[in-house]
Amino acid sequence: MAESGLPGYETVAWFALLGPANLPAPVAQRLSAEISAAMKAPDAKSQLLQQGMEAIGSSSDELKAFIAADIARWKKVAADSGTRLD
């Protein structure tokens, strides 16, 4: 992006596993713990690194905060650019 005239600009692609609304808390907690552990396993980290990705394996609360921050950032980008829906 710096080469395009936007120094200091950063964007990343990210992936997350989201469940349906009203997923029972014990199920969500168990899934979160298992997925987080899997993403932190050395073989999973290695495989993803080979593909240019970094495994994070964050908690549900960390993911919620990340998504909220990403939405806020892109709202600002859209507003600053003057982008409008027709």
Backbone as a printed PyTorch tensor [residue, N CA C, xyz], in Angstrom:
tensor([[[  0.8210,  -1.1930,   0.0000],
         [  0.0000,   0.0000,   0.0000],
         [  0.8640,   1.2560,   0.0000]],

        [[  2.0360,   1.1960,   0.6500],
         [  2.9250,   2.3600,   0.6580],
         [  3.3260,   2.7310,  -0.7660]],

        [[  3.5500,   1.7200,  -1.6130],
         [  3.9240,   1.9800,  -3.0030],
         [  2.7900,   2.6580,  -3.7720]],

        [[  1.5660,   2.5390,  -3.2700],
         [  0.4160,   3.1570,  -3.9160],
         [  0.1330,   4.5590,  -3.3730]],

        [[  1.0120,   5.0260,  -2.4910],
         [  0.8350,   6.3730,  -1.9600],
         [  0.1290,   6.4220,  -0.6200]],

        [[  0.0070,   5.2840,   0.0590],
         [ -0.6460,   5.2320,   1.3610],
         [  0.3170,   4.7220,   2.4190]],

        [[  1.3060,   5.5190,   2.7980],
         [  2.2720,   5.0610,   3.8080],
         [  1.5870,   4.8600,   5.1610]],

        [[  2.0620,   3.8840,   5.9080],
         [  1.5100,   3.6180,   7.2310],
         [  0.2070,   2.8400,   7.2180]],

        [[ -0.2550,   2.4970,   6.0500],
         [ -1.5100,   1.7720,   5.9100],
         [ -1.2380,   0.2860,   6.0380]],

        [[ -2.0570,  -0.3970,   6.7910],
         [ -1.8730,  -1.8340,   6.9680],
         [ -3.2250,  -2.5290,   6.9390]],

        [[ -3.2550,  -3.6440,   6.2820],
         [ -4.4540,  -4.4760,   6.3010],
         [ -4.0360,  -5.9290,   6.3190]],

        [[ -4.8430,  -6.7460,   6.9320],
         [ -4.5630,  -8.1750,   6.9920],
         [ -5.8460,  -8.9460,   6.6880]],

        [[ -5.6670, -10.0950,   6.1270],
         [ -6.7950, -11.0140,   5.9490],
         [ -6.8410, -11.8910,   7.1900]],

        [[ -8.0180, -12.1690,   7.6840],
         [ -8.1250, -13.0210,   8.8550],
         [ -9.3220, -13.9530,   8.6870]],

        [[ -9.2500, -15.0440,   9.4000],
         [-10.2950, -16.0610,   9.3570],
         [-10.6950, -16.3810,  10.7870]],

        [[-11.9610, -16.6710,  10.9900],
         [-12.4480, -17.0370,  12.3230],
         [-13.5920, -18.0250,  12.1630]],

        [[-13.7820, -18.8110,  13.1710],
         [-14.9130, -19.7320,  13.2010],
         [-15.9540, -19.1300,  14.1270]],

        [[-17.1290, -18.8500,  13.5910],
         [-18.2100, -18.2450,  14.3590],
         [-19.3640, -19.2280,  14.4580]],

        [[-20.0400, -19.2210,  15.5890],
         [-21.1790, -20.1100,  15.7950],
         [-22.4930, -19.3560,  15.6280]],

        [[-23.5780, -20.0760,  15.6740],
         [-24.8870, -19.4350,  15.5310],
         [-25.2460, -18.6230,  16.7810]],

        [[-26.1550, -17.6820,  16.5940],
         [-26.6650, -16.9200,  17.7350],
         [-27.2850, -17.8850,  18.7390]],

        [[-27.1940, -17.5500,  19.9850],
         [-27.7690, -18.3370,  21.0810],
         [-27.1300, -19.7110,  21.2570]],

        [[-25.9060, -19.8740,  20.7970],
         [-25.1750, -21.1150,  21.0370],
         [-24.9850, -21.2390,  22.5460]],

        [[-25.3320, -22.3660,  23.1420],
         [-25.1860, -22.4920,  24.5930],
         [-23.7520, -22.2060,  25.0300]],

        [[-23.6040, -21.4440,  26.0980],
         [-22.2930, -21.0230,  26.5890],
         [-21.3330, -22.1900,  26.7960]],

        [[-21.7670, -23.3170,  27.3990],
         [-20.8150, -24.4210,  27.5800],
         [-20.2830, -24.9720,  26.2480]],

        [[-21.1370, -24.9990,  25.2350],
         [-20.7180, -25.4740,  23.9120],
         [-19.7270, -24.4830,  23.3050]],

        [[-20.0330, -23.1980,  23.3820],
         [-19.1480, -22.1690,  22.8380],
         [-17.7970, -22.1930,  23.5380]],

        [[-17.8040, -22.3470,  24.8470],
         [-16.5570, -22.3800,  25.6060],
         [-15.7160, -23.5920,  25.2330]],

        [[-16.3550, -24.7170,  25.0870],
         [-15.6250, -25.9420,  24.7300],
         [-15.0340, -25.8350,  23.3250]],

        [[-15.8480, -25.3640,  22.3870],
         [-15.3620, -25.1850,  21.0150],
         [-14.1960, -24.1930,  20.9830]],

        [[-14.3410, -23.0990,  21.6940],
         [-13.2910, -22.0850,  21.7310],
         [-11.9870, -22.6570,  22.2740]],

        [[-12.0810, -23.4020,  23.3600],
         [-10.8840, -23.9900,  23.9710],
         [-10.2210, -24.9940,  23.0380]],

        [[-11.0190, -25.8460,  22.4070],
         [-10.4730, -26.8710,  21.5190],
         [ -9.8420, -26.2610,  20.2630]],

        [[-10.5140, -25.2760,  19.6900],
         [ -9.9950, -24.6440,  18.4750],
         [ -8.7320, -23.8570,  18.7990]],

        [[ -8.7420, -23.1580,  19.9180],
         [ -7.5610, -22.4040,  20.3370],
         [ -6.3670, -23.3380,  20.5420]],

        [[ -6.6080, -24.4530,  21.1950],
         [ -5.5290, -25.4270,  21.4120],
         [ -5.0160, -25.9720,  20.0820]],

        [[ -5.9250, -26.2550,  19.1660],
         [ -5.5220, -26.7830,  17.8600],
         [ -4.6790, -25.7670,  17.0920]],

        [[ -5.0560, -24.5010,  17.1630],
         [ -4.3100, -23.4630,  16.4440],
         [ -2.9410, -23.2120,  17.0580]],

        [[ -2.7650, -23.5610,  18.3230],
         [ -1.4810, -23.3710,  18.9960],
         [ -0.5840, -24.6040,  18.9040]],

        [[ -1.0970, -25.6890,  18.3510],
         [ -0.3070, -26.9100,  18.1990],
         [  0.8280, -26.6570,  17.2050]],

        [[  2.0280, -27.1390,  17.5230],
         [  3.1840, -26.8840,  16.6480],
         [  2.9700, -27.2980,  15.1930]],

        [[  2.3340, -28.4450,  14.9590],
         [  2.1490, -28.8840,  13.5660],
         [  1.1800, -27.9750,  12.8170]],

        [[  0.1380, -27.5030,  13.4870],
         [ -0.8050, -26.5860,  12.8360],
         [ -0.1220, -25.2570,  12.5330]],

        [[  0.6260, -24.7380,  13.5070],
         [  1.3340, -23.4820,  13.2930],
         [  2.3080, -23.6010,  12.1260]],

        [[  3.0110, -24.7220,  12.0550],
         [  3.9810, -24.9470,  10.9900],
         [  3.2990, -24.9910,   9.6270]],

        [[  2.2120, -25.7330,   9.5370],
         [  1.4990, -25.8470,   8.2600],
         [  0.9880, -24.4880,   7.8000]],

        [[  0.4410, -23.7140,   8.7230],
         [ -0.0770, -22.4060,   8.3530],
         [  1.0440, -21.4470,   7.9670]],

        [[  2.1560, -21.4940,   8.6850],
         [  3.2990, -20.6480,   8.3450],
         [  3.8100, -20.9330,   6.9430]],

        [[  3.7880, -22.1990,   6.5500],
         [  4.2150, -22.5670,   5.2020],
         [  3.3250, -21.9310,   4.1370]],

        [[  2.1080, -21.5860,   4.5270],
         [  1.1650, -20.9640,   3.6040],
         [  1.1100, -19.4430,   3.7880]],

        [[  2.0200, -18.9320,   4.6220],
         [  2.0740, -17.4860,   4.8390],
         [  1.0760, -16.9700,   5.8430]],

        [[  0.5660, -17.8450,   6.6860],
         [ -0.4220, -17.4470,   7.6850],
         [  0.1220, -17.6530,   9.0930]],

        [[ -0.4370, -16.8990,  10.0300],
         [ -0.0590, -17.0280,  11.4330],
         [ -1.2710, -17.4850,  12.2340]],

        [[ -1.1260, -18.5760,  12.9630],
         [ -2.2120, -19.0830,  13.8030],
         [ -2.2410, -18.2950,  15.1020]],

        [[ -3.3960, -17.7910,  15.4700],
         [ -3.5280, -17.0100,  16.6940],
         [ -4.1980, -17.8400,  17.7870]],

        [[ -5.3900, -18.3660,  17.5180],
         [ -6.0980, -19.1680,  18.5160],
         [ -6.5300, -18.3500,  19.7130]],

        [[ -7.1950, -17.2320,  19.4720],
         [ -7.6130, -16.3400,  20.5460],
         [ -8.8940, -16.8260,  21.2190]],

        [[ -9.2120, -16.2110,  22.3340],
         [-10.4480, -16.5310,  23.0560],
         [-11.6290, -15.8530,  22.3600]],

        [[-12.8250, -16.2310,  22.7450],
         [-14.0260, -15.6060,  22.1760],
         [-14.0500, -14.1120,  22.4520]],

        [[-13.6820, -13.7120,  23.6630],
         [-13.6730, -12.2850,  24.0050],
         [-12.6290, -11.5260,  23.1940]],

        [[-11.4560, -12.1350,  22.9970],
         [-10.4210, -11.4880,  22.1840],
         [-10.8810, -11.3460,  20.7390]],

        [[-11.5570, -12.3640,  20.2150],
         [-12.0630, -12.2960,  18.8490],
         [-13.1310, -11.2170,  18.7230]],

        [[-14.0360, -11.1300,  19.6870],
         [-15.0610, -10.0740,  19.6580],
         [-14.4200,  -8.6990,  19.6280]],

        [[-13.4040,  -8.4840,  20.4590],
         [-12.7210,  -7.1920,  20.5030],
         [-12.0080,  -6.9100,  19.1790]],

        [[-11.3800,  -7.9350,  18.6040],
         [-10.6860,  -7.7830,  17.3230],
         [-11.6710,  -7.4010,  16.2260]],

        [[-12.7980,  -8.0900,  16.1620],
         [-13.8040,  -7.8050,  15.1300],
         [-14.3570,  -6.3970,  15.3010]],

        [[-14.6400,  -5.9910,  16.5410],
         [-15.1610,  -4.6440,  16.7900],
         [-14.1590,  -3.5880,  16.3360]],

        [[-12.8780,  -3.7990,  16.6300],
         [-11.8450,  -2.8480,  16.2170],
         [-11.7100,  -2.8150,  14.6970]],

        [[-11.8070,  -3.9730,  14.0540],
         [-11.6900,  -4.0320,  12.6000],
         [-12.8700,  -3.3140,  11.9350]],

        [[-14.0540,  -3.5020,  12.4690],
         [-15.2330,  -2.8130,  11.9260],
         [-15.0620,  -1.3040,  12.0710]],

        [[-14.6090,  -0.8580,  13.2390],
         [-14.4110,   0.5810,  13.4620],
         [-13.3780,   1.1390,  12.4840]],

        [[-12.3040,   0.3950,  12.2750],
         [-11.2490,   0.8520,  11.3550],
         [-11.7880,   0.9790,   9.9400]],

        [[-12.5210,  -0.0270,   9.4720],
         [-13.0190,   0.0260,   8.0970],
         [-14.1390,   1.0370,   7.9330]],

        [[-14.9170,   1.3000,   8.9850],
         [-15.9210,   2.3690,   8.9170],
         [-15.2280,   3.7000,   8.6720]],

        [[-14.1150,   3.9210,   9.3870],
         [-13.3640,   5.1640,   9.2190],
         [-12.7920,   5.2430,   7.8090]],

        [[-12.2440,   4.1630,   7.3100],
         [-11.6980,   4.1580,   5.9450],
         [-12.7910,   4.5120,   4.9460]],

        [[-13.9610,   3.8940,   5.1010],
         [-15.0670,   4.1750,   4.1790],
         [-15.5180,   5.6280,   4.2890]],

        [[-15.6390,   6.1240,   5.5200],
         [-16.0670,   7.5120,   5.7110],
         [-15.0400,   8.4890,   5.1550]],

        [[-13.7620,   8.2460,   5.4360],
         [-12.6940,   9.1370,   4.9580],
         [-12.5790,   9.1380,   3.4270]],

        [[-12.9340,   8.0340,   2.8110],
         [-12.8040,   7.9350,   1.3540],
         [-13.9820,   8.5630,   0.6170]],

        [[-15.0550,   8.8270,   1.3670],
         [-16.2450,   9.3660,   0.7200],
         [-17.0840,   8.3170,   0.0260]],

        [[-16.7780,   7.0550,   0.2760],
         [-17.5350,   5.9640,  -0.3420],
         [-19.0020,   6.0430,   0.0540]],

        [[-19.8720,   5.8310,  -0.9330],
         [-21.3170,   5.8650,  -0.6730],
         [-21.9750,   4.6670,  -1.3400]],

        [[-23.0220,   4.1910,  -0.7320],
         [-23.8290,   3.1320,  -1.3560],
         [-24.8890,   3.7860,  -2.2390]],

        [[-25.0590,   3.2780,  -3.4180],
         [-26.0910,   3.7910,  -4.3180],
         [-27.2440,   2.8300,  -4.3750]]])
